[in-house]
Amino acid sequence: EKGRSRLVRWAARFDEKFPDLKPCVPA
């Protein structure tokens, strides 16, 4: 799904900026 891939991509970017914060993202 485009929405999910977009969310995963955003989460990866977010994780790079904030390694201490681990957002719960569905696999």
mmCIF entry with sequence, helices, sheets and N, C-alpha, C, O atoms, coordinates in Angstrom:
data_MODEL
# 
_entry.id   MODEL 
# 
_entity.id                         1 
_entity.type                       polymer 
_entity.pdbx_number_of_molecules   1 
# 
_entity_poly.entity_id                      1 
_entity_poly.type                           'polypeptide(L)' 
_entity_poly.nstd_linkage                   no 
_entity_poly.nstd_monomer                   no 
_entity_poly.pdbx_seq_one_letter_code       EKGRSRLVRWAARFDEKFPDLKPCVPA 
_entity_poly.pdbx_seq_one_letter_code_can   EKGRSRLVRWAARFDEKFPDLKPCVPA 
_entity_poly.pdbx_strand_id                 A 
# 
loop_
_entity_poly_seq.entity_id 
_entity_poly_seq.num 
_entity_poly_seq.mon_id 
_entity_poly_seq.hetero 
1 1  GLU n 
1 2  LYS n 
1 3  GLY n 
1 4  ARG n 
1 5  SER n 
1 6  ARG n 
1 7  LEU n 
1 8  VAL n 
1 9  ARG n 
1 10 TRP n 
1 11 ALA n 
1 12 ALA n 
1 13 ARG n 
1 14 PHE n 
1 15 ASP n 
1 16 GLU n 
1 17 LYS n 
1 18 PHE n 
1 19 PRO n 
1 20 ASP n 
1 21 LEU n 
1 22 LYS n 
1 23 PRO n 
1 24 CYS n 
1 25 VAL n 
1 26 PRO n 
1 27 ALA n 
# 
_struct_asym.id          A 
_struct_asym.entity_id   1 
# 
_struct_conf.conf_type_id            HELX_P 
_struct_conf.id                      HELX_P1 
_struct_conf.pdbx_PDB_helix_id       AA1 
_struct_conf.beg_label_comp_id       LYS 
_struct_conf.beg_label_asym_id       A 
_struct_conf.beg_label_seq_id        2 
_struct_conf.pdbx_beg_PDB_ins_code   ? 
_struct_conf.end_label_comp_id       LYS 
_struct_conf.end_label_asym_id       A 
_struct_conf.end_label_seq_id        17 
_struct_conf.pdbx_end_PDB_ins_code   ? 
_struct_conf.beg_auth_comp_id        LYS 
_struct_conf.beg_auth_asym_id        A 
_struct_conf.beg_auth_seq_id         2 
_struct_conf.end_auth_comp_id        LYS 
_struct_conf.end_auth_asym_id        A 
_struct_conf.end_auth_seq_id         17 
_struct_conf.pdbx_PDB_helix_class    1 
_struct_conf.details                 ? 
_struct_conf.pdbx_PDB_helix_length   16 
# 
_struct_conf_type.id          HELX_P 
_struct_conf_type.criteria    ? 
_struct_conf_type.reference   ? 
# 
loop_
_atom_site.group_PDB 
_atom_site.id 
_atom_site.type_symbol 
_atom_site.label_atom_id 
_atom_site.label_alt_id 
_atom_site.label_comp_id 
_atom_site.label_asym_id 
_atom_site.label_entity_id 
_atom_site.label_seq_id 
_atom_site.pdbx_PDB_ins_code 
_atom_site.Cartn_x 
_atom_site.Cartn_y 
_atom_site.Cartn_z 
_atom_site.occupancy 
_atom_site.B_iso_or_equiv 
_atom_site.pdbx_formal_charge 
_atom_site.auth_seq_id 
_atom_site.auth_comp_id 
_atom_site.auth_asym_id 
_atom_site.auth_atom_id 
_atom_site.pdbx_PDB_model_num 
ATOM 1   N N  . GLU A 1 1  ? 0.839  -1.210 0.000  1.00 0.00 ? 1  GLU A N  1 
ATOM 2   C CA . GLU A 1 1  ? 0.000  0.000  0.000  1.00 0.00 ? 1  GLU A CA 1 
ATOM 3   C C  . GLU A 1 1  ? 0.871  1.257  0.000  1.00 0.00 ? 1  GLU A C  1 
ATOM 4   O O  . GLU A 1 1  ? 1.908  1.303  0.662  1.00 0.00 ? 1  GLU A O  1 
ATOM 5   N N  . LYS A 1 2  ? 0.450  2.251  -0.732 1.00 0.00 ? 2  LYS A N  1 
ATOM 6   C CA . LYS A 1 2  ? 1.230  3.491  -0.800 1.00 0.00 ? 2  LYS A CA 1 
ATOM 7   C C  . LYS A 1 2  ? 1.278  4.174  0.560  1.00 0.00 ? 2  LYS A C  1 
ATOM 8   O O  . LYS A 1 2  ? 2.317  4.689  0.973  1.00 0.00 ? 2  LYS A O  1 
ATOM 9   N N  . GLY A 1 3  ? 0.144  4.170  1.250  1.00 0.00 ? 3  GLY A N  1 
ATOM 10  C CA . GLY A 1 3  ? 0.076  4.827  2.553  1.00 0.00 ? 3  GLY A CA 1 
ATOM 11  C C  . GLY A 1 3  ? 1.050  4.205  3.532  1.00 0.00 ? 3  GLY A C  1 
ATOM 12  O O  . GLY A 1 3  ? 1.737  4.904  4.277  1.00 0.00 ? 3  GLY A O  1 
ATOM 13  N N  . ARG A 1 4  ? 1.102  2.864  3.523  1.00 0.00 ? 4  ARG A N  1 
ATOM 14  C CA . ARG A 1 4  ? 1.974  2.173  4.477  1.00 0.00 ? 4  ARG A CA 1 
ATOM 15  C C  . ARG A 1 4  ? 3.436  2.424  4.134  1.00 0.00 ? 4  ARG A C  1 
ATOM 16  O O  . ARG A 1 4  ? 4.243  2.696  5.023  1.00 0.00 ? 4  ARG A O  1 
ATOM 17  N N  . SER A 1 5  ? 3.783  2.334  2.855  1.00 0.00 ? 5  SER A N  1 
ATOM 18  C CA . SER A 1 5  ? 5.174  2.549  2.454  1.00 0.00 ? 5  SER A CA 1 
ATOM 19  C C  . SER A 1 5  ? 5.609  3.965  2.805  1.00 0.00 ? 5  SER A C  1 
ATOM 20  O O  . SER A 1 5  ? 6.749  4.205  3.202  1.00 0.00 ? 5  SER A O  1 
ATOM 21  N N  . ARG A 1 6  ? 4.668  4.900  2.649  1.00 0.00 ? 6  ARG A N  1 
ATOM 22  C CA . ARG A 1 6  ? 4.972  6.303  2.984  1.00 0.00 ? 6  ARG A CA 1 
ATOM 23  C C  . ARG A 1 6  ? 5.208  6.443  4.476  1.00 0.00 ? 6  ARG A C  1 
ATOM 24  O O  . ARG A 1 6  ? 6.091  7.181  4.911  1.00 0.00 ? 6  ARG A O  1 
ATOM 25  N N  . LEU A 1 7  ? 4.399  5.717  5.264  1.00 0.00 ? 7  LEU A N  1 
ATOM 26  C CA . LEU A 1 7  ? 4.526  5.784  6.715  1.00 0.00 ? 7  LEU A CA 1 
ATOM 27  C C  . LEU A 1 7  ? 5.857  5.172  7.156  1.00 0.00 ? 7  LEU A C  1 
ATOM 28  O O  . LEU A 1 7  ? 6.542  5.710  8.026  1.00 0.00 ? 7  LEU A O  1 
ATOM 29  N N  . VAL A 1 8  ? 6.208  4.052  6.550  1.00 0.00 ? 8  VAL A N  1 
ATOM 30  C CA . VAL A 1 8  ? 7.461  3.380  6.896  1.00 0.00 ? 8  VAL A CA 1 
ATOM 31  C C  . VAL A 1 8  ? 8.647  4.263  6.533  1.00 0.00 ? 8  VAL A C  1 
ATOM 32  O O  . VAL A 1 8  ? 9.623  4.351  7.278  1.00 0.00 ? 8  VAL A O  1 
ATOM 33  N N  . ARG A 1 9  ? 8.551  4.909  5.388  1.00 0.00 ? 9  ARG A N  1 
ATOM 34  C CA . ARG A 1 9  ? 9.630  5.803  4.939  1.00 0.00 ? 9  ARG A CA 1 
ATOM 35  C C  . ARG A 1 9  ? 9.773  6.967  5.907  1.00 0.00 ? 9  ARG A C  1 
ATOM 36  O O  . ARG A 1 9  ? 10.883 7.363  6.261  1.00 0.00 ? 9  ARG A O  1 
ATOM 37  N N  . TRP A 1 10 ? 8.623  7.517  6.336  1.00 0.00 ? 10 TRP A N  1 
ATOM 38  C CA . TRP A 1 10 ? 8.634  8.638  7.286  1.00 0.00 ? 10 TRP A CA 1 
ATOM 39  C C  . TRP A 1 10 ? 9.216  8.189  8.619  1.00 0.00 ? 10 TRP A C  1 
ATOM 40  O O  . TRP A 1 10 ? 9.988  8.912  9.249  1.00 0.00 ? 10 TRP A O  1 
ATOM 41  N N  . ALA A 1 11 ? 8.833  6.976  9.042  1.00 0.00 ? 11 ALA A N  1 
ATOM 42  C CA . ALA A 1 11 ? 9.301  6.458  10.322 1.00 0.00 ? 11 ALA A CA 1 
ATOM 43  C C  . ALA A 1 11 ? 10.817 6.265  10.281 1.00 0.00 ? 11 ALA A C  1 
ATOM 44  O O  . ALA A 1 11 ? 11.506 6.538  11.264 1.00 0.00 ? 11 ALA A O  1 
ATOM 45  N N  . ALA A 1 12 ? 11.329 5.801  9.159  1.00 0.00 ? 12 ALA A N  1 
ATOM 46  C CA . ALA A 1 12 ? 12.772 5.586  9.029  1.00 0.00 ? 12 ALA A CA 1 
ATOM 47  C C  . ALA A 1 12 ? 13.507 6.921  9.141  1.00 0.00 ? 12 ALA A C  1 
ATOM 48  O O  . ALA A 1 12 ? 14.544 7.016  9.799  1.00 0.00 ? 12 ALA A O  1 
ATOM 49  N N  . ARG A 1 13 ? 12.964 7.938  8.499  1.00 0.00 ? 13 ARG A N  1 
ATOM 50  C CA . ARG A 1 13 ? 13.573 9.271  8.550  1.00 0.00 ? 13 ARG A CA 1 
ATOM 51  C C  . ARG A 1 13 ? 13.499 9.828  9.966  1.00 0.00 ? 13 ARG A C  1 
ATOM 52  O O  . ARG A 1 13 ? 14.442 10.444 10.462 1.00 0.00 ? 13 ARG A O  1 
ATOM 53  N N  . PHE A 1 14 ? 12.356 9.596  10.603 1.00 0.00 ? 14 PHE A N  1 
ATOM 54  C CA . PHE A 1 14 ? 12.157 10.067 11.973 1.00 0.00 ? 14 PHE A CA 1 
ATOM 55  C C  . PHE A 1 14 ? 13.142 9.370  12.905 1.00 0.00 ? 14 PHE A C  1 
ATOM 56  O O  . PHE A 1 14 ? 13.693 9.987  13.816 1.00 0.00 ? 14 PHE A O  1 
ATOM 57  N N  . ASP A 1 15 ? 13.357 8.071  12.665 1.00 0.00 ? 15 ASP A N  1 
ATOM 58  C CA . ASP A 1 15 ? 14.251 7.290  13.504 1.00 0.00 ? 15 ASP A CA 1 
ATOM 59  C C  . ASP A 1 15 ? 15.685 7.785  13.357 1.00 0.00 ? 15 ASP A C  1 
ATOM 60  O O  . ASP A 1 15 ? 16.466 7.732  14.307 1.00 0.00 ? 15 ASP A O  1 
ATOM 61  N N  . GLU A 1 16 ? 16.028 8.265  12.171 1.00 0.00 ? 16 GLU A N  1 
ATOM 62  C CA . GLU A 1 16 ? 17.381 8.785  11.960 1.00 0.00 ? 16 GLU A CA 1 
ATOM 63  C C  . GLU A 1 16 ? 17.585 10.080 12.744 1.00 0.00 ? 16 GLU A C  1 
ATOM 64  O O  . GLU A 1 16 ? 18.655 10.319 13.303 1.00 0.00 ? 16 GLU A O  1 
ATOM 65  N N  . LYS A 1 17 ? 16.548 10.905 12.775 1.00 0.00 ? 17 LYS A N  1 
ATOM 66  C CA . LYS A 1 17 ? 16.652 12.176 13.491 1.00 0.00 ? 17 LYS A CA 1 
ATOM 67  C C  . LYS A 1 17 ? 16.568 11.976 14.995 1.00 0.00 ? 17 LYS A C  1 
ATOM 68  O O  . LYS A 1 17 ? 17.268 12.636 15.763 1.00 0.00 ? 17 LYS A O  1 
ATOM 69  N N  . PHE A 1 18 ? 15.698 11.051 15.410 1.00 0.00 ? 18 PHE A N  1 
ATOM 70  C CA . PHE A 1 18 ? 15.497 10.806 16.839 1.00 0.00 ? 18 PHE A CA 1 
ATOM 71  C C  . PHE A 1 18 ? 15.660 9.330  17.165 1.00 0.00 ? 18 PHE A C  1 
ATOM 72  O O  . PHE A 1 18 ? 14.666 8.618  17.312 1.00 0.00 ? 18 PHE A O  1 
ATOM 73  N N  . PRO A 1 19 ? 16.909 8.854  17.283 1.00 0.00 ? 19 PRO A N  1 
ATOM 74  C CA . PRO A 1 19 ? 17.180 7.439  17.558 1.00 0.00 ? 19 PRO A CA 1 
ATOM 75  C C  . PRO A 1 19 ? 16.612 7.005  18.903 1.00 0.00 ? 19 PRO A C  1 
ATOM 76  O O  . PRO A 1 19 ? 16.336 5.823  19.111 1.00 0.00 ? 19 PRO A O  1 
ATOM 77  N N  . ASP A 1 20 ? 16.437 7.963  19.822 1.00 0.00 ? 20 ASP A N  1 
ATOM 78  C CA . ASP A 1 20 ? 15.925 7.612  21.150 1.00 0.00 ? 20 ASP A CA 1 
ATOM 79  C C  . ASP A 1 20 ? 14.423 7.328  21.104 1.00 0.00 ? 20 ASP A C  1 
ATOM 80  O O  . ASP A 1 20 ? 13.887 6.590  21.930 1.00 0.00 ? 20 ASP A O  1 
ATOM 81  N N  . LEU A 1 21 ? 13.754 7.941  20.109 1.00 0.00 ? 21 LEU A N  1 
ATOM 82  C CA . LEU A 1 21 ? 12.301 7.752  20.015 1.00 0.00 ? 21 LEU A CA 1 
ATOM 83  C C  . LEU A 1 21 ? 11.999 6.682  18.974 1.00 0.00 ? 21 LEU A C  1 
ATOM 84  O O  . LEU A 1 21 ? 12.315 6.837  17.795 1.00 0.00 ? 21 LEU A O  1 
ATOM 85  N N  . LYS A 1 22 ? 11.386 5.599  19.428 1.00 0.00 ? 22 LYS A N  1 
ATOM 86  C CA . LYS A 1 22 ? 11.060 4.515  18.499 1.00 0.00 ? 22 LYS A CA 1 
ATOM 87  C C  . LYS A 1 22 ? 9.553  4.466  18.276 1.00 0.00 ? 22 LYS A C  1 
ATOM 88  O O  . LYS A 1 22 ? 8.826  3.904  19.094 1.00 0.00 ? 22 LYS A O  1 
ATOM 89  N N  . PRO A 1 23 ? 9.075  5.052  17.172 1.00 0.00 ? 23 PRO A N  1 
ATOM 90  C CA . PRO A 1 23 ? 7.634  5.041  16.876 1.00 0.00 ? 23 PRO A CA 1 
ATOM 91  C C  . PRO A 1 23 ? 7.162  3.640  16.539 1.00 0.00 ? 23 PRO A C  1 
ATOM 92  O O  . PRO A 1 23 ? 7.866  2.888  15.864 1.00 0.00 ? 23 PRO A O  1 
ATOM 93  N N  . CYS A 1 24 ? 5.974  3.286  17.007 1.00 0.00 ? 24 CYS A N  1 
ATOM 94  C CA . CYS A 1 24 ? 5.431  1.958  16.723 1.00 0.00 ? 24 CYS A CA 1 
ATOM 95  C C  . CYS A 1 24 ? 4.859  1.956  15.313 1.00 0.00 ? 24 CYS A C  1 
ATOM 96  O O  . CYS A 1 24 ? 3.837  2.589  15.046 1.00 0.00 ? 24 CYS A O  1 
ATOM 97  N N  . VAL A 1 25 ? 5.524  1.242  14.415 1.00 0.00 ? 25 VAL A N  1 
ATOM 98  C CA . VAL A 1 25 ? 5.066  1.197  13.028 1.00 0.00 ? 25 VAL A CA 1 
ATOM 99  C C  . VAL A 1 25 ? 4.782  -0.247 12.625 1.00 0.00 ? 25 VAL A C  1 
ATOM 100 O O  . VAL A 1 25 ? 5.640  -1.115 12.782 1.00 0.00 ? 25 VAL A O  1 
ATOM 101 N N  . PRO A 1 26 ? 3.578  -0.507 12.106 1.00 0.00 ? 26 PRO A N  1 
ATOM 102 C CA . PRO A 1 26 ? 3.229  -1.865 11.673 1.00 0.00 ? 26 PRO A CA 1 
ATOM 103 C C  . PRO A 1 26 ? 4.127  -2.328 10.538 1.00 0.00 ? 26 PRO A C  1 
ATOM 104 O O  . PRO A 1 26 ? 4.368  -1.579 9.591  1.00 0.00 ? 26 PRO A O  1 
ATOM 105 N N  . ALA A 1 27 ? 4.616  -3.540 10.625 1.00 0.00 ? 27 ALA A N  1 
ATOM 106 C CA . ALA A 1 27 ? 5.549  -4.056 9.622  1.00 0.00 ? 27 ALA A CA 1 
ATOM 107 C C  . ALA A 1 27 ? 4.880  -4.144 8.257  1.00 0.00 ? 27 ALA A C  1 
ATOM 108 O O  . ALA A 1 27 ? 5.512  -4.558 7.285  1.00 0.00 ? 27 ALA A O  1 
# 
